[in-house]
Amino acid sequence: MNSFTMVEFPTSSAVQSAQFLQAVFGWAATPYGPEYLDVDCGSGVSLGFQQDRSEAPAAPLAVIQVGDLDTTRQAVIEAGGTVTVEAFDFPGGRRFHFREPGGNELAAWVPASEG
């Protein structure tokens, strides 16, 4: 099961970004710390807003839920991709970042229960 689940954006204000989307589209936000908010867009897709510049992606970051993180990491490498951020835990799961041969950075993740 591989499915697109979110896009993470850098932002100068996670709160203002989330409030804007709530005002325009009615989407509710869940805070995960003072500088990160997750906005539920429905249909299993969310938008993450990262205000912490040391953790924010340089550009929007597409995040793909996968069935097995280690298998996906190996497939990325075998297909010519480069791991840019090694696997790390976050509230709700574990993920790693990678760059595909065309230069775009993406992330793969698994929910905490699937490790």
Secondary structure, DSSP 8 states (H G I E B T S, - for coil): --EEEEEEEE-S-HHHHHHHHHHHH---EEESSTTEEEEEEETTEEEEEE--TTTS-SS-EEEEE-S-HHHHHHHHHHTT-EEEEEEEEETTEEEEEEE-TTS-EEEEEEEGGG-
